[in-house]
Every structure is written in structure tokens, then in C-alpha cells.
């Protein structure tokens, strides 16, 4: 009787385990640096199986996080992860992908990138990967600093670039996206092209202003305003990222150059407004305006005739004596003037 009574509970447990397994992915992270570790920690906490590989040895760090680490990329691929998540730097992504033995993976593996630019990895993945694999381009609009607490209401952009027409493959994509949705992210379905257009005026300009202010070496004071503290936070958040990341935002987003030029023109416009107003003030002080009715400072205007001396009479020259027309003795004669 006890065995019979335990059967419903055992069935319920097995059903919960089955549901849990269906929502569990085997995720392989390529590039186990700061951002890769940042994502892996949350994924392990959500019950996903995470493996990783990278150029640098992260065995001890991975072990403490519950991640299985493979220094050899061939061994990594032979583990057949369902999802391969590219978390390398923007500048090294092409090289990393080129040296990845994709032939050792399952043919329907889902490739996901989390780079800060989107058109570049989209074109790269479509060009270098076989047509059998699925491609999902994503961008968590936060990082280890801005997302060190909860991810609630933080934007997560994604674009289903190429997903096979198979319910299991579509479900795998939804399960991966569900991880970020369950973390509280604001899910934004957007094309890679539109992402880069908008990110150039948000992310790139933010990093640019932060780097410029960081170069100025701003320091906290005893009389900080809320606005100044916001600027200090901006400097800290942007300068903690590598210059390689910032350079990648510039190099691999074709809209970044236009935004940089707009920023320069805007700065010049504001500067001209400041110095233009200062120039006007200086001219008014040097050349005060004269009121035609009252004169300067209320003094009646002075006529020109009262200031200038009266005109002088022309000088009268003495009349010259008559000149002798005889040629004789002309040399001995003089003319008085």
C-alpha cells in the first residue's frame, strides 16, 4: 500500500524533471573572458549545462562556477553543445570563427553571438557557417557593470537571422530567449541593420562621451551635483571596458563615423554660441551705443559746430611788382616776393 501511495508522487516528480529537462540547454561559450563568465554564471544558476573554451586558461574559474572548461577547441566541439555562444571580442570574432572546427558539431547547431555590433557578425556568420546551422544574433544592452545586479527592465535585442523550419529547432531558440526573459529583460525583436543605426547614436556616443570625460580625468568633489555624479558613473562604466571594445564599436558599425561627425559639429555649434555671445558683450562694453535723443548716459548730444573751431580766413599774399620785359640787365634784377 505504501508503494502504491508513493507512485503518484513519483510520477509527479518525474514529470517535473521532464519539464525541467525540456527547458535545459547545453550551451557552449566560445570566449570565456569577462562577459562570457558574466553570462555563464546566470545560465548555470538557471539550470543550464554550460561548457566553455577560450585562448587563455580559465580552468579554475570555470570549475568554481560549475562550468566544464576545454582548452582544446576540438574537444569542446566534440561535446556537441546545442547552442554555441560567441562571446569573443569584436576584433577577434572572425579569427575565432575561422579556427572553430564546425565540422565536429551537429549540423543543426544554433549559433548565437552577443557582440555590440550586429550587421558585421550577421554577415560573417552567414558567410562562414554551413547553411544547415541556425543563426541568432543578439545583443544584451548591458554588461558586468551595468548588469551586476538584477537584469529587470534591461534591454535585450535579438534577430532570428536563420532558423530551420523544424519545431524542435524553433523551440530551442525560444528556450534560449526564455532565459533572458525569465531574468526580467525587456525583449526587443529588431533587425541587425536597425540595431546598428540606433546603437550608433546611443551606445557609441555614450562610450565616446565617457572616454572624452575620462581623458579629462574628472574627480569627485565635496560639492558634487547629481548630474556630475551621473557623469562620473558614465566615466566608470565606459572606461572599465577595453579600448578594443570601443574601437570595435567604431570600426564595425558603418553609422559610427556619421555620429562622430555630428558630435563634432554639435560641439562646434555650442562653442560658437558661447564665444559669439561673449564677443557681443565685449563689443558693447568697448563701443557703447549712443541714444540719438539723450546721448550717452543721458547727456544731450553736442553739435559739430560747438566742438570744431570756426573756419580760418585764407591768408592774403602781397601783390607782386611788375616784371620788366626788357632782356637787358635781366641777370642783375631780382624779384621780391
Buried (B, 14 or more C-beta within 10 A) or exposed (E): EEEEEEEEEEEEEEEEEEEEEEBBBEBBBBBBBBBBBBBBBBBBEBEBBBBBBBBEEBBEBBEEBEBBBBEEBEEBBEBEBBBBBBBBBBBEBBEBBEEBEBEBBEEBBBBBBBBBBBBBBBEBBEEEBEEEBBBBBBBBBBBBBBBEEEBEEBBBBBBBBBBBEEEEBBEBBEBBBBBBEEBEBBEBEBBBBBBBBBBBBEBBBBBBBBBEBBEEEEEEEEEEEEEEEEBBEBBEBBBEBEEEBBEBBBBBBBBBEEBBEEBEEEEEEEEEEEEEEEEEEEEEEEEEEEEEEEEEEEEEEEEEEEEEEEEEEEEEEEEEEEEEEEEEEEEEEEEEE
